[in-house]
Amino acid sequence: MGTRIQMALVVVVGSAVCAPAQWVNYRTPGIPRTANGRPNLTAPAPRAADGRPELSGLWQVEPSPWAELKPLVGNMNDVFAPGDDLMDFSKYGINILADFKRGEEPIRPEAAARAGQRPRGKEAEPNPCLPGSITFTNLVPATIKWVQTPGLVVILQEAGFNFRQVYLDGRKPPADALPLWLGYSVGKWDGDTLVVDTTGFNDKTVLDALGHPHSDALRLTERYHRRDYGHMEVTLTVDDPKTYTKPFTVKYTNLLVPDSDILEYVCEENERDSRHMKQ
């Protein structure tokens, strides 16, 4: 895929998801602060009432260094859209296979041929407001709110106004379940790390901005460890034997977004993109 096509795809998708958080400058109760009143994001990680690490909060992926982004996006000066800043992206949001050398990616040839393709004409998707994948939504600079209880974690996504439920009550993923856009998530604690196992996907989303696909056999394993108040380390493993020749893992960090919150993000309201899509 050419650089300009890559960039156009990233800009379009980035514009669709990077809605700023609302309630800006609302002072979040309970956040440790320095002497000047600023949030102390290197303070110790908090604990919930049950003694488990407390993961609740507003989070956003840490951007990759420009040296790692530049080979993926090229010269972006002539393809910028107002409000976009690709330096806010994780490299994995652009290309989830960014750690592999070109030509050595563990993707099956038929899947590689589909990467980045979009239907045209009568087959084009008439609704650009359908959900994005878990990987894509987690890896672009869109705010995600975690609400943790002893038996359930709810993850609210400002992008698309979607939600995930991670059950911590010991249940197993349903057998022969109806395929879902975001799958079925169950979790357990491994010491101070929350391990989330998600299966039961449909095959209608892509993993990143370049359009790397997945099948209904996709299984995601996420490991979340809050190392201090403002940083949550994430290890994400993608296992999809129909699409990739072996499982692969990416590691990134979520940053706490203090003194803010999320609000509605309604894609369908005043939606004007579909009329401009090439047929």
C-alpha positions as CSV (number, residue, x, y, z in Angstrom):
1,M,0.0,0.0,0.0
2,G,1.5,3.4,-1.0
3,T,2.4,6.0,1.6
4,R,-0.3,8.4,0.5
5,I,-3.0,5.7,0.6
6,Q,-1.8,4.7,4.1
7,M,-1.9,8.2,5.3
8,A,-5.3,8.9,3.8
9,L,-6.7,5.8,5.6
10,V,-5.1,6.8,8.9
11,V,-6.4,10.4,8.6
12,V,-9.9,9.3,7.8
13,V,-10.1,6.8,10.6
14,G,-8.2,9.1,13.0
15,S,-10.8,11.8,12.4
16,A,-13.6,9.4,13.1
17,V,-12.3,8.2,16.5
18,C,-10.3,11.0,18.1
19,A,-13.1,12.8,19.8
20,P,-11.8,14.8,22.7
21,A,-12.9,13.9,26.2
22,Q,-15.5,16.1,27.8
23,W,-15.8,17.7,31.3
24,V,-12.4,19.1,30.7
25,N,-10.7,20.6,33.8
26,Y,-13.1,18.9,36.2
27,R,-11.0,18.1,39.2
28,T,-11.2,14.3,39.6
29,P,-11.6,13.4,43.3
30,G,-9.1,11.2,45.0
31,I,-6.1,11.7,42.6
32,P,-2.8,12.3,44.4
33,R,-1.4,15.7,43.7
34,T,1.9,17.5,43.9
35,A,2.5,20.6,45.9
36,N,1.4,22.8,42.9
37,G,-1.9,20.9,42.6
38,R,-1.0,18.8,39.5
39,P,-1.9,15.1,39.4
40,N,1.0,13.0,40.6
41,L,1.0,10.3,38.0
42,T,4.0,8.5,39.4
43,A,2.3,8.0,42.8
44,P,1.7,4.3,43.9
45,A,-1.1,2.5,42.0
46,P,-4.3,2.5,44.0
47,R,-6.0,-0.6,45.5
48,A,-9.7,-1.4,45.4
49,A,-11.7,-2.2,48.5
50,D,-11.2,-6.0,47.9
51,G,-7.4,-5.5,47.8
52,R,-7.1,-5.9,44.1
53,P,-5.3,-3.3,41.9
54,E,-7.8,-0.5,41.0
55,L,-7.9,-0.1,37.3
56,S,-10.8,2.4,37.1
57,G,-10.1,5.6,35.4
58,L,-9.9,7.4,32.0
59,W,-7.1,5.9,29.8
60,Q,-5.5,6.6,26.5
61,V,-2.7,4.8,24.6
62,E,0.8,6.3,24.9
63,P,2.0,7.6,21.5
64,S,5.0,5.9,19.9
65,P,8.2,7.9,19.4
66,W,8.3,9.8,16.1
67,A,11.3,7.7,15.0
68,E,9.0,4.6,15.1
69,L,6.0,6.3,13.5
70,K,7.8,8.0,10.6
71,P,8.6,4.8,8.6
72,L,4.9,3.9,8.8
73,V,3.4,7.2,7.8
74,G,6.0,8.9,5.6
75,N,5.7,12.6,5.0
76,M,2.4,13.6,6.4
77,N,2.4,17.4,5.8
78,D,0.4,17.3,2.7
79,V,-2.3,14.9,3.9
80,F,-3.1,16.3,7.3
81,A,-6.8,16.8,8.1
82,P,-7.8,19.6,10.6
83,G,-7.6,18.3,14.1
84,D,-5.5,15.2,13.3
85,D,-2.1,14.7,14.8
86,L,-0.6,11.3,13.9
87,M,2.1,11.9,16.5
88,D,-0.6,11.0,19.1
89,F,-0.8,7.5,17.7
90,S,0.7,4.2,18.8
91,K,2.5,2.6,15.9
92,Y,0.4,-0.5,16.5
93,G,-2.8,1.5,15.8
94,I,-1.4,2.2,12.3
95,N,0.2,-1.3,11.8
96,I,-0.3,-4.0,14.4
97,L,2.5,-5.9,12.7
98,A,4.9,-3.0,12.9
99,D,7.5,-5.0,14.9
100,F,8.0,-7.4,12.0
101,K,10.4,-6.8,9.1
102,R,8.6,-6.3,5.8
103,G,8.0,-9.6,4.1
104,E,8.3,-11.5,7.4
105,E,4.9,-10.7,8.9
106,P,3.1,-13.9,10.2
107,I,0.1,-13.3,7.9
108,R,-1.4,-15.8,5.5
109,P,-1.1,-14.7,1.8
110,E,-4.8,-14.6,1.2
111,A,-5.2,-12.4,4.3
112,A,-2.4,-10.1,3.3
113,A,-4.1,-9.6,-0.1
114,R,-7.2,-8.4,1.7
115,A,-5.4,-6.0,4.1
116,G,-6.3,-2.4,3.4
117,Q,-9.0,-3.2,0.8
118,R,-12.4,-1.6,1.1
119,P,-15.5,-2.6,-0.8
120,R,-16.6,-0.4,-3.6
121,G,-19.8,0.2,-5.6
122,K,-22.9,-1.7,-4.5
123,E,-20.8,-3.6,-2.0
124,A,-19.6,-0.6,-0.2
125,E,-20.6,-0.3,3.5
126,P,-23.4,2.2,3.6
127,N,-22.9,2.9,7.3
128,P,-19.5,4.3,8.3
129,C,-20.5,4.3,12.0
130,L,-20.2,0.5,12.7
131,P,-17.9,-0.5,15.6
132,G,-14.2,-0.7,15.4
133,S,-12.3,-3.7,16.7
134,I,-11.0,-3.9,20.2
135,T,-7.4,-3.7,19.0
136,F,-8.0,-0.6,16.9
137,T,-10.0,1.3,19.4
138,N,-7.4,0.5,22.1
139,L,-4.5,1.6,20.0
140,V,-5.6,4.9,18.6
141,P,-5.7,8.1,20.7
142,A,-9.3,7.7,21.8
143,T,-10.2,7.9,25.5
144,I,-11.5,4.7,27.2
145,K,-13.1,4.7,30.7
146,W,-12.7,1.7,33.0
147,V,-15.2,1.1,35.8
148,Q,-14.1,-1.8,38.0
149,T,-16.2,-3.8,40.4
150,P,-15.3,-7.1,42.2
151,G,-17.1,-9.2,39.6
152,L,-17.2,-7.0,36.5
153,V,-15.1,-4.5,34.6
154,V,-17.0,-2.2,32.2
155,I,-15.0,-0.5,29.5
156,L,-16.7,2.5,28.0
157,Q,-15.3,3.6,24.6
158,E,-15.9,7.3,23.7
159,A,-15.1,6.4,20.0
160,G,-18.4,5.0,18.7
161,F,-20.0,5.1,22.2
162,N,-19.5,1.4,22.6
163,F,-18.9,-0.7,25.7
164,R,-17.2,-3.9,26.7
165,Q,-18.1,-6.1,29.7
166,V,-15.3,-8.2,31.3
167,Y,-16.8,-10.8,33.7
168,L,-14.7,-11.7,36.7
169,D,-17.2,-14.1,38.3
170,G,-15.6,-17.3,37.0
171,R,-17.9,-17.8,34.0
172,K,-16.6,-19.4,30.8
173,P,-17.0,-17.9,27.3
174,P,-20.4,-19.1,25.9
175,A,-20.3,-22.2,23.6
176,D,-21.7,-21.7,20.1
177,A,-22.3,-18.0,20.9
178,L,-23.7,-15.5,18.4
179,P,-20.6,-13.8,16.9
180,L,-20.2,-10.2,18.2
181,W,-18.3,-7.2,17.0
182,L,-16.4,-7.0,20.4
183,G,-16.7,-10.7,21.4
184,Y,-17.2,-12.1,24.8
185,S,-14.7,-11.2,27.5
186,V,-13.9,-13.0,30.7
187,G,-11.1,-12.1,33.1
188,K,-9.1,-13.3,36.1
189,W,-6.4,-12.0,38.3
190,D,-2.8,-13.3,38.0
191,G,-1.3,-11.6,41.0
192,D,-1.6,-7.9,40.3
193,T,-2.3,-8.4,36.6
194,L,-5.7,-8.6,35.1
195,V,-5.8,-11.2,32.3
196,V,-8.7,-10.8,29.8
197,D,-9.6,-13.5,27.4
198,T,-11.9,-12.6,24.5
199,T,-13.4,-14.9,21.9
200,G,-16.7,-15.1,19.9
201,F,-16.0,-12.4,17.3
202,N,-17.5,-11.8,13.9
203,D,-15.1,-11.1,11.0
204,K,-16.3,-7.7,10.1
205,T,-13.6,-5.5,11.7
206,V,-9.9,-4.9,11.1
207,L,-7.1,-4.9,13.6
208,D,-5.5,-1.5,12.7
209,A,-5.7,1.5,10.3
210,L,-3.9,-0.4,7.5
211,G,-6.8,-2.9,7.5
212,H,-5.1,-6.1,8.7
213,P,-8.1,-8.5,8.9
214,H,-9.1,-11.2,11.3
215,S,-11.5,-14.1,11.1
216,D,-14.2,-15.5,13.5
217,A,-11.5,-17.7,15.0
218,L,-9.8,-14.6,16.6
219,R,-8.8,-14.9,20.2
220,L,-7.4,-11.9,22.1
221,T,-5.5,-12.2,25.4
222,E,-4.9,-8.9,27.2
223,R,-2.8,-8.5,30.3
224,Y,-3.2,-5.2,32.2
225,H,-0.8,-4.2,35.0
226,R,-1.1,-0.7,36.6
227,R,2.5,0.0,37.5
228,D,1.8,3.3,39.2
229,Y,-1.0,5.8,39.4
230,G,-0.7,7.1,35.8
231,H,0.6,4.2,33.8
232,M,-1.0,0.9,32.9
233,E,1.2,-1.6,31.0
234,V,-0.6,-3.7,28.4
235,T,0.4,-6.9,26.7
236,L,-1.9,-7.9,23.8
237,T,-1.7,-11.3,22.1
238,V,-3.5,-11.9,18.8
239,D,-4.2,-15.6,18.0
240,D,-6.1,-16.2,14.8
241,P,-5.0,-19.4,13.0
242,K,-7.2,-18.7,10.0
243,T,-5.5,-15.4,9.3
244,Y,-2.1,-15.5,10.8
245,T,0.6,-18.2,10.8
246,K,1.3,-17.9,14.5
247,P,0.1,-15.8,17.5
248,F,1.9,-12.5,17.9
249,T,2.2,-10.1,20.8
250,V,2.5,-6.3,21.1
251,K,3.2,-4.3,24.3
252,Y,2.2,-0.8,25.0
253,T,1.3,1.6,27.8
254,N,-2.0,3.3,28.7
255,L,-1.7,6.8,30.2
256,L,-4.2,8.1,32.7
257,V,-6.2,11.1,31.6
258,P,-6.8,13.1,34.8
259,D,-9.4,15.8,35.5
260,S,-11.5,14.9,32.5
261,D,-14.2,12.4,31.4
262,I,-16.0,11.0,28.4
263,L,-19.4,12.0,27.0
264,E,-21.5,11.0,24.1
265,Y,-20.0,10.4,20.7
266,V,-22.8,9.8,18.2
267,C,-21.4,9.0,14.7
268,E,-24.9,8.9,13.1
269,E,-25.8,12.5,14.1
270,N,-25.0,14.9,11.2
271,E,-23.1,12.1,9.4
272,R,-21.9,13.4,6.1
273,D,-19.0,11.0,5.2
274,S,-20.9,8.3,3.3
275,R,-22.1,10.6,0.5
276,H,-18.5,11.5,-0.3
277,M,-17.2,7.9,-0.5
278,K,-16.1,6.8,-3.9
279,Q,-18.5,4.4,-5.6
